[in-house]
């Protein structure tokens, strides 16, 4: 009976969380408490500057310290600022969920998050990005609403670039930016849950935007994606991001993202 209750609890939690595992943004929900998640992401694009195909790889580890608090450490390796793939940045991210309103087949959650990043890359593009391109700090808030098989999430954050810039170009690139996103995820399969071993298929669409505060430039991207979840612990993502509107000098206006993540449930629990 105890085992059946544990399986039922896992199913309920996965049904509610599956369609919130957005490909390009984070929801207000966290990695399950006392769990560890390991993820590898690869971004591929054709640079507008060099006209060559470039790639960026990002390994990351996420720790669910509690139901409310998680931390994430990651790094990036790429050939976007060099002729060969090399290490370029390290990042530390944390998120605290301070509000949860849970009901049957629906919930509303709100969290705040912060990030600090160090990059060895020079200032070159007008887009403000801590994904390996620049050093800086970021803080923001995310709100997520679940209705049965549909989850919608909105994010707003502020980024301050700390990359050292030569005096003669320090005004040529933005230092501050407001980032915003609107994400929706739909659980397509299975139609009905009977086991946590069932494969999930989730479809996503995300609007990703940025407005720089000092140079008054902007972009707005659309990013559809598909996701498969195996045995409730392994996740495979494929997404395509492209610009709808903007006036920035960016590395690229289109890119592909593929990632694989594995969740180690209760890995941080104390052994008895």
ABEGO torsion letter per residue (X at the ends): XAAAAAAAAAAAAAAAAAAABBAABBBABBBBBGBBBBBBBBBBBBBAAAGBBBBBBBBBBBBBABAABBBBBBBBBBAAABABBBBABBBBBBBBBABBBBBBGBBBBBBBBBBBBBBABBBABABBBAAGABBEBBBBBBBBBBBEABBBBBBBBBBBBABBBBAAAAAABBABBBBBBBBBBBBAOBABBABAABBBBBBBBBBBBBBBAAAGBBBBBBBBBBBBBBGGABBBBBBBBBBABEABBBABABBBBBBBBBBBBGAABBBX
